Amino acid sequence: MVAYYGELCTEDYEIDKSIADGKELEFYLSFVTDQDMKVLEPMCGNGRMLLPFLERGIHIEGFDISEDMLDLCRAKGRALHLEPTVFNCRLEEFKSNKKYDLIIIPFGSFSLVTDETAKRSLSNLLNVLNKGGKILLTVMIGQGPFEDVPEWTEADRFDVRGKEVIKSRKMYFDNESKILHSGLRYQLTSNGIVEKEEIMDFPIRYYEEGEFESFLKNNGVYDFVRHEVEDGYGLGSPFQVFECRN
């Protein structure tokens, strides 16, 4: 059974990816030039970026495939006396009559939609972008080579409400599709007995240098610039952002 970002995976994600800050947050906030701007964050997850925006009085909405992630986002919002507007939806199925001035997909999440799905997803975003608006996309670029891990291999252990969760992974890289199939298994245990298990396959599309630029052009986006954010994820961890203009 595949359950993207189920309860246990959400707990794991929250441990070290709770709230965006530092240069990463500063970069995305720099594109909000007017408090009346309407912002959308597809794939918003646990609200790590959405909630800091909301705290600053920015009108932002978000959606995600995972109800567990959205529930966590709402709970974190309530703890901050905020009411985030978030809903469940797949990016490739997203439609809306609303228009937005800024659309952001941080943290490489656009690489989780692949090939034809990515084309439909980009088209959906362009359809809800106001004239003069911008889309900020991050993808995984030029990383590897990857070592295949064919069998489940323990990667971590952590506690959830007094019980231990064993996190295992296996993965392989498909050189033809350039997709890293990263499997994650979470087992909630008590006294050595597995009480709950979540298994997921995260296909992550890695782009070669210049390939995502070609993807944008082939799908009607010609006005864009690529930003390099030094130390964006911390010292020595830069990331790239494609600023697409309408």
Buried (B, 14 or more C-beta within 10 A) or exposed (E): EEBBBBBBBBBBBBEEEBBBEEBBBEBBBEBBEEEEBBBBBBBBBBBBBBBBBBEEEBBBBBBBBBBBBBBBBBEBBEEBEBEBEBEEBBBBEBEEEEEBBBBBBBBBBBBBBBEEBBBBBBEBBBEBBBEEBBBBBBBBBEEEEBEEBEEBEEBEEEEBEEEBBBBBBBBBBEEEEBBBBBBBBBBBBEEEEEEBBBBBEBBBBBBEEEBBBEBBEEBEBEEBEBEEBEEBBEEEEEBBBBBBEB
